[in-house]
Amino acid sequence: MSANTSPPSVYDLLNRFGPYLTVAVVVLLLLVALGFREFLVVVWFLFASVSLYFVYRFLLAFERIADAAQRFAAVREREADERP
């Protein structure tokens, strides 16, 4: 990821994946209402989705921190080479 781009916001992700998530939740709710009667399936699906989103955001933040550390080290190295 370059320094000029930021990770997608929740709004961007919902615009991109919102219809798919809506269909998945509706299908799961129909399955629960019509046959399985296990509300925990829906709760588990939502928990898994939120957990995966937080893992994704953590990895993006970690990558940005690593990029910043590399840029900082490159600047320090360049400054050290320029000094007499």
Secondary structure, DSSP 8 states (H G I E B T S, - for coil): --TT-----HHHHHHHHHHHHHHHHHHHHHHIIIII--HHHHHHHHHHHHHHHHHHHHHHHHHHHHHHHHHHHHHHHHHHHH--
